[in-house]
């Protein structure tokens, strides 16, 4: 019997099956929700243990494209892993043993020069502001109290002294730091070597009904996160080097510190240049007190902005989908508040996945009847009649032709 003919029970019989299918879908959604909540709770519970693993996964994620590229150049996987791993460890060691002490010296020099900055603030900056705006900020600013607080904090909780003091007072912290330092290189090597195998195994564990969707969302998340980490991070490092070298050529004492800060906040467009220029102008006015060095500082940051707009971003980032700067700032702050240092490490990957899921949810919403609205009854009736006519015509065409008498 044709389900579209009168008296047919086809549509009515399909209603229980549709209801059972909808119940199954709801059950599966609840299962995934419970799985996500339990996974988040385990991450929060094991956050001190997971830190070296997350750092190692980060290095593996950054280095795998280079290893794949070397493999395509007919180099063995093991040798390519050794080459990329040695390069990454060398750069990390240089940053740890040379950059951090230099930055500590620059911060110490800045604290020692605080009286000069306070003198410039009271004798030059505040009178200039008062003469232009007729607002007297001097009664509300006490530079001597700020200087005393900074000096006391630097002497008691400076970067090196605070770390060494905490390590000497707590054997547990010492063990955790040493274990992290020892585990990260080893785990990074194994993650880098077996990255493709791990991805393939995770893909094989996915339920086949959702594997295409999960694979597409994972690819979009990788594109977004990779565009930020491998592209924007390279831009940040390049700008930090440009600003540091330029300010050093100008003769600024705090060139490394200002250049480092300007480069690290350059993931927000123009924020790095504005922050670095403001700090550099104050430092140049305090150190030199003339207009020539101020113009040279402006020239350094004008050159940096030109390189960022016309060379670095087009070549290193291109048209890759990046993460919104406000989203990055919120993710890092929220991750640090919820999970500590592990949350800071997980902030970017989790926010990239969340943004892709929100985009996917938006696509599903705009295609749903909740957004489009219910289909008119007349349109549904016409559609059923058309489908019924097609079924009748196909049934008629399948019948054998009547034989001639």
PEMO-V851111 format. One record per residue. N is the residue number from 1. SS is DSSP state (@ for helix, = for strand, . for the rest). D_CENTER is the distance of its C-alpha to the mean C-alpha in Angstrom with 2 decimals. Layout:
n->N ss->SS d_center->D_CENTER
n->N ss->SS d_center->D_CENTER
//
This chain:
n->1 ss->. d_center->59.10
n->2 ss->. d_center->56.74
n->3 ss->. d_center->54.10
n->4 ss->. d_center->54.51
n->5 ss->. d_center->58.25
n->6 ss->. d_center->59.83
n->7 ss->. d_center->60.13
n->8 ss->. d_center->57.25
n->9 ss->. d_center->55.18
n->10 ss->@ d_center->52.13
n->11 ss->@ d_center->49.68
n->12 ss->@ d_center->50.93
n->13 ss->@ d_center->50.52
n->14 ss->@ d_center->46.91
n->15 ss->@ d_center->45.95
n->16 ss->@ d_center->45.92
n->17 ss->@ d_center->43.80
n->18 ss->@ d_center->41.27
n->19 ss->@ d_center->41.23
n->20 ss->@ d_center->40.75
n->21 ss->@ d_center->37.85
n->22 ss->@ d_center->36.17
n->23 ss->@ d_center->36.78
n->24 ss->@ d_center->35.24
n->25 ss->@ d_center->32.06
n->26 ss->@ d_center->31.82
n->27 ss->@ d_center->32.42
n->28 ss->@ d_center->29.68
n->29 ss->@ d_center->27.15
n->30 ss->@ d_center->28.31
n->31 ss->@ d_center->27.96
n->32 ss->@ d_center->24.30
n->33 ss->@ d_center->23.75
n->34 ss->@ d_center->25.61
n->35 ss->@ d_center->23.73
n->36 ss->@ d_center->20.32
n->37 ss->@ d_center->21.83
n->38 ss->@ d_center->23.44
n->39 ss->@ d_center->20.35
n->40 ss->@ d_center->18.45
n->41 ss->@ d_center->21.62
n->42 ss->@ d_center->21.85
n->43 ss->@ d_center->18.35
n->44 ss->@ d_center->19.36
n->45 ss->@ d_center->22.74
n->46 ss->. d_center->21.77
n->47 ss->@ d_center->18.81
n->48 ss->@ d_center->20.92
n->49 ss->@ d_center->21.81
n->50 ss->@ d_center->18.50
n->51 ss->@ d_center->16.79
n->52 ss->@ d_center->18.26
n->53 ss->@ d_center->17.55
n->54 ss->@ d_center->13.79
n->55 ss->@ d_center->13.84
n->56 ss->@ d_center->16.11
n->57 ss->@ d_center->14.13
n->58 ss->@ d_center->11.22
n->59 ss->@ d_center->14.06
n->60 ss->@ d_center->15.61
n->61 ss->@ d_center->12.75
n->62 ss->@ d_center->12.58
n->63 ss->@ d_center->16.38
n->64 ss->@ d_center->17.49
n->65 ss->@ d_center->17.50
n->66 ss->@ d_center->19.64
n->67 ss->@ d_center->21.90
n->68 ss->@ d_center->22.37
n->69 ss->@ d_center->23.29
n->70 ss->@ d_center->25.78
n->71 ss->@ d_center->27.18
n->72 ss->@ d_center->27.84
n->73 ss->. d_center->29.72
n->74 ss->. d_center->32.06
n->75 ss->. d_center->30.82
n->76 ss->. d_center->30.98
n->77 ss->@ d_center->27.91
n->78 ss->@ d_center->28.94
n->79 ss->@ d_center->29.66
n->80 ss->@ d_center->26.42
n->81 ss->@ d_center->24.49
n->82 ss->@ d_center->26.66
n->83 ss->@ d_center->26.09
n->84 ss->@ d_center->22.27
n->85 ss->@ d_center->22.29
n->86 ss->@ d_center->24.80
n->87 ss->@ d_center->22.87
n->88 ss->@ d_center->19.65
n->89 ss->@ d_center->21.87
n->90 ss->@ d_center->23.83
n->91 ss->@ d_center->20.98
n->92 ss->@ d_center->19.64
n->93 ss->@ d_center->23.26
n->94 ss->@ d_center->23.88
n->95 ss->@ d_center->20.99
n->96 ss->@ d_center->22.13
n->97 ss->@ d_center->25.86
n->98 ss->@ d_center->26.18
n->99 ss->@ d_center->23.36
n->100 ss->@ d_center->23.21
n->101 ss->@ d_center->27.03
n->102 ss->@ d_center->27.17
n->103 ss->@ d_center->24.66
n->104 ss->@ d_center->26.75
n->105 ss->@ d_center->29.87
n->106 ss->@ d_center->28.50
n->107 ss->@ d_center->27.64
n->108 ss->@ d_center->31.12
n->109 ss->@ d_center->32.71
n->110 ss->@ d_center->31.09
n->111 ss->@ d_center->32.47
n->112 ss->@ d_center->35.85
n->113 ss->. d_center->35.87
n->114 ss->@ d_center->35.17
n->115 ss->@ d_center->38.90
n->116 ss->@ d_center->38.82
n->117 ss->@ d_center->35.88
n->118 ss->@ d_center->37.74
n->119 ss->@ d_center->40.89
n->120 ss->@ d_center->39.21
n->121 ss->@ d_center->37.72
n->122 ss->@ d_center->41.13
n->123 ss->@ d_center->43.35
n->124 ss->@ d_center->41.36
n->125 ss->@ d_center->38.26
n->126 ss->@ d_center->39.72
n->127 ss->@ d_center->43.10
n->128 ss->@ d_center->41.49
n->129 ss->@ d_center->39.45
n->130 ss->@ d_center->42.61
n->131 ss->@ d_center->44.69
n->132 ss->@ d_center->42.34
n->133 ss->@ d_center->41.35
n->134 ss->. d_center->44.22
n->135 ss->. d_center->41.80
n->136 ss->. d_center->42.57
n->137 ss->. d_center->39.53
n->138 ss->@ d_center->41.46
n->139 ss->@ d_center->42.71
n->140 ss->@ d_center->39.20
n->141 ss->. d_center->37.69
n->142 ss->. d_center->38.99
n->143 ss->@ d_center->37.48
n->144 ss->@ d_center->39.65
n->145 ss->@ d_center->38.20
n->146 ss->@ d_center->34.62
n->147 ss->@ d_center->35.72
n->148 ss->@ d_center->37.44
n->149 ss->@ d_center->34.45
n->150 ss->@ d_center->32.07
n->151 ss->@ d_center->34.65
n->152 ss->@ d_center->35.33
n->153 ss->@ d_center->31.67
n->154 ss->@ d_center->31.16
n->155 ss->@ d_center->34.29
n->156 ss->@ d_center->33.62
n->157 ss->@ d_center->29.84
n->158 ss->. d_center->28.83
n->159 ss->@ d_center->26.01
n->160 ss->@ d_center->28.39
n->161 ss->@ d_center->31.13
n->162 ss->@ d_center->28.95
n->163 ss->@ d_center->27.33
n->164 ss->@ d_center->30.72
n->165 ss->@ d_center->32.43
n->166 ss->@ d_center->30.18
n->167 ss->@ d_center->30.41
n->168 ss->@ d_center->34.18
n->169 ss->@ d_center->34.60
n->170 ss->. d_center->32.62
n->171 ss->@ d_center->33.28
n->172 ss->@ d_center->30.71
n->173 ss->@ d_center->27.85
n->174 ss->@ d_center->29.35
n->175 ss->@ d_center->29.42
n->176 ss->@ d_center->25.80
n->177 ss->@ d_center->24.64
n->178 ss->@ d_center->27.03
n->179 ss->@ d_center->26.09
n->180 ss->@ d_center->22.38
n->181 ss->@ d_center->23.38
n->182 ss->@ d_center->25.73
n->183 ss->@ d_center->23.67
n->184 ss->@ d_center->20.41
n->185 ss->@ d_center->22.27
n->186 ss->@ d_center->24.33
n->187 ss->@ d_center->21.66
n->188 ss->@ d_center->19.44
n->189 ss->@ d_center->22.56
n->190 ss->@ d_center->23.35
n->191 ss->@ d_center->19.92
n->192 ss->@ d_center->19.97
n->193 ss->@ d_center->23.53
n->194 ss->. d_center->23.26
n->195 ss->@ d_center->19.87
n->196 ss->@ d_center->21.65
n->197 ss->@ d_center->24.14
n->198 ss->@ d_center->21.68
n->199 ss->@ d_center->19.99
n->200 ss->@ d_center->23.55
n->201 ss->@ d_center->24.70
n->202 ss->@ d_center->22.00
n->203 ss->@ d_center->22.85
n->204 ss->@ d_center->26.49
n->205 ss->@ d_center->26.13
n->206 ss->. d_center->24.87
n->207 ss->. d_center->27.71
n->208 ss->. d_center->29.15
n->209 ss->. d_center->29.29
n->210 ss->. d_center->25.53
n->211 ss->@ d_center->24.51
n->212 ss->@ d_center->24.36
n->213 ss->@ d_center->22.20
n->214 ss->@ d_center->19.76
n->215 ss->@ d_center->19.71
n->216 ss->@ d_center->19.02
n->217 ss->@ d_center->16.14
n->218 ss->@ d_center->14.66
n->219 ss->@ d_center->15.24
n->220 ss->@ d_center->13.51
n->221 ss->@ d_center->10.36
n->222 ss->@ d_center->10.66
n->223 ss->@ d_center->11.37
n->224 ss->@ d_center->8.46
n->225 ss->@ d_center->5.83
n->226 ss->@ d_center->8.61
n->227 ss->@ d_center->9.27
n->228 ss->@ d_center->6.33
n->229 ss->@ d_center->6.69
n->230 ss->@ d_center->10.40
n->231 ss->@ d_center->11.25
n->232 ss->@ d_center->9.76
n->233 ss->@ d_center->9.83
n->234 ss->@ d_center->13.39
n->235 ss->@ d_center->14.19
n->236 ss->@ d_center->13.33
n->237 ss->@ d_center->15.53
n->238 ss->@ d_center->18.17
n->239 ss->@ d_center->18.49
n->240 ss->@ d_center->18.81
n->241 ss->@ d_center->21.58
n->242 ss->@ d_center->23.24
n->243 ss->@ d_center->23.41
n->244 ss->@ d_center->24.61
n->245 ss->@ d_center->27.23
n->246 ss->@ d_center->28.43
n->247 ss->@ d_center->28.89
n->248 ss->@ d_center->30.58
n->249 ss->@ d_center->32.98
n->250 ss->@ d_center->33.73
n->251 ss->. d_center->34.69
n->252 ss->. d_center->32.31
n->253 ss->. d_center->32.42
n->254 ss->. d_center->28.86
n->255 ss->@ d_center->27.42
n->256 ss->@ d_center->25.00
n->257 ss->@ d_center->23.71
n->258 ss->@ d_center->23.31
n->259 ss->@ d_center->21.81
n->260 ss->@ d_center->19.21
n->261 ss->@ d_center->18.25
n->262 ss->@ d_center->18.30
n->263 ss->@ d_center->16.09
n->264 ss->@ d_center->13.37
n->265 ss->. d_center->13.22
n->266 ss->. d_center->13.50
n->267 ss->. d_center->10.03
n->268 ss->. d_center->12.15
n->269 ss->. d_center->15.07
n->270 ss->. d_center->18.24
n->271 ss->@ d_center->17.09
n->272 ss->@ d_center->17.18
n->273 ss->@ d_center->20.56
n->274 ss->@ d_center->21.96
n->275 ss->@ d_center->21.08
n->276 ss->@ d_center->22.33
n->277 ss->@ d_center->25.37
n->278 ss->@ d_center->26.36
n->279 ss->@ d_center->26.24
n->280 ss->@ d_center->27.97
n->281 ss->@ d_center->30.69
n->282 ss->@ d_center->31.52
n->283 ss->@ d_center->31.66
n->284 ss->@ d_center->33.81
n->285 ss->@ d_center->36.14
n->286 ss->@ d_center->36.65
n->287 ss->@ d_center->37.14
n->288 ss->. d_center->39.15
n->289 ss->. d_center->40.18
n->290 ss->. d_center->40.95
n->291 ss->@ d_center->39.71
n->292 ss->@ d_center->39.52
n->293 ss->@ d_center->36.58
n->294 ss->@ d_center->34.84
n->295 ss->@ d_center->35.25
n->296 ss->@ d_center->33.97
n->297 ss->@ d_center->30.78
n->298 ss->@ d_center->30.34
n->299 ss->@ d_center->30.97
n->300 ss->@ d_center->28.26
n->301 ss->@ d_center->25.54
n->302 ss->@ d_center->27.16
n->303 ss->@ d_center->26.96
n->304 ss->@ d_center->23.28
n->305 ss->@ d_center->22.53
n->306 ss->@ d_center->24.74
n->307 ss->@ d_center->23.05
n->308 ss->@ d_center->19.58
n->309 ss->@ d_center->20.97
n->310 ss->@ d_center->23.38
n->311 ss->@ d_center->22.36
n->312 ss->@ d_center->18.84
n->313 ss->@ d_center->16.81
n->314 ss->@ d_center->19.38
n->315 ss->@ d_center->19.61
n->316 ss->@ d_center->16.15
n->317 ss->@ d_center->14.07
n->318 ss->. d_center->17.03
n->319 ss->. d_center->16.80
n->320 ss->. d_center->13.58
n->321 ss->. d_center->11.84
n->322 ss->. d_center->8.83
n->323 ss->. d_center->6.85
n->324 ss->. d_center->9.27
n->325 ss->@ d_center->9.25
n->326 ss->@ d_center->11.02
n->327 ss->@ d_center->8.66
n->328 ss->@ d_center->5.91
n->329 ss->@ d_center->9.12
n->330 ss->@ d_center->10.52
n->331 ss->@ d_center->7.98
n->332 ss->@ d_center->8.27
n->333 ss->@ d_center->11.95
n->334 ss->@ d_center->12.69
n->335 ss->@ d_center->11.35
n->336 ss->@ d_center->13.39
n->337 ss->@ d_center->16.27
n->338 ss->@ d_center->16.51
n->339 ss->@ d_center->15.95
n->340 ss->. d_center->16.16
n->341 ss->@ d_center->14.54
n->342 ss->@ d_center->13.58
n->343 ss->@ d_center->11.75
n->344 ss->@ d_center->9.67
n->345 ss->@ d_center->8.94
n->346 ss->@ d_center->8.39
n->347 ss->@ d_center->6.43
n->348 ss->@ d_center->2.90
n->349 ss->@ d_center->5.70
n->350 ss->@ d_center->7.98
n->351 ss->@ d_center->6.70
n->352 ss->@ d_center->6.43
n->353 ss->@ d_center->9.79
n->354 ss->@ d_center->11.07
n->355 ss->@ d_center->10.80
n->356 ss->@ d_center->12.56
n->357 ss->@ d_center->15.02
n->358 ss->@ d_center->15.78
n->359 ss->@ d_center->16.54
n->360 ss->@ d_center->18.69
n->361 ss->@ d_center->20.39
n->362 ss->@ d_center->21.17
n->363 ss->@ d_center->22.78
n->364 ss->@ d_center->24.83
n->365 ss->@ d_center->25.86
n->366 ss->@ d_center->27.10
n->367 ss->. d_center->29.08
n->368 ss->. d_center->30.61
n->369 ss->@ d_center->34.02
n->370 ss->@ d_center->32.59
n->371 ss->@ d_center->31.22
n->372 ss->@ d_center->33.86
n->373 ss->. d_center->36.73
n->374 ss->. d_center->39.52
n->375 ss->. d_center->41.38
n->376 ss->. d_center->44.91
n->377 ss->@ d_center->47.69
n->378 ss->@ d_center->49.68
n->379 ss->@ d_center->46.86
n->380 ss->@ d_center->46.46
n->381 ss->@ d_center->50.26
n->382 ss->@ d_center->50.44
n->383 ss->@ d_center->47.68
n->384 ss->@ d_center->49.61
n->385 ss->@ d_center->52.87
n->386 ss->@ d_center->51.40
n->387 ss->@ d_center->49.95
n->388 ss->@ d_center->53.30
n->389 ss->@ d_center->55.26
n->390 ss->@ d_center->53.17
n->391 ss->@ d_center->53.80
n->392 ss->@ d_center->57.54
n->393 ss->@ d_center->57.78
n->394 ss->@ d_center->56.11
n->395 ss->@ d_center->58.48
n->396 ss->@ d_center->61.43
n->397 ss->@ d_center->60.48
n->398 ss->@ d_center->60.22
n->399 ss->. d_center->63.81
n->400 ss->. d_center->66.46
n->401 ss->. d_center->68.83
n->402 ss->. d_center->72.21
n->403 ss->. d_center->75.01
n->404 ss->. d_center->77.89
n->405 ss->. d_center->81.08
//
